[in-house]
Amino acid sequence: MAKHRVAFFRLYPFTPGQKVHILDGPRRGDWEVVAADAKAVKLRCPLSGREFEWKPFCHLVEEREGVEWPAEEA
């Protein structure tokens, strides 16, 4: 069997109350996790308070301590 370079991904297990920053895509920015299960993730914008529910979609890149959240606009 031939050998290849393969990328592996795993859905991130969100937990309610968690602060997250999505780096790119249409959902980029700061969010707070309101609720999460295998079928849906509900996120709240910390600035507007608006909530959105989506099918699970994120993959963990890294976690950082001591990060200002929500971030100031660049």
Buried (B, 14 or more C-beta within 10 A) or exposed (E): EEEEEEEEEEEBEBEEEBEBBBEEEEBEBBBBBBBBEEEEBBBBBBEEEEEEEEEBEBEEEEEEEEEEEBEEEE
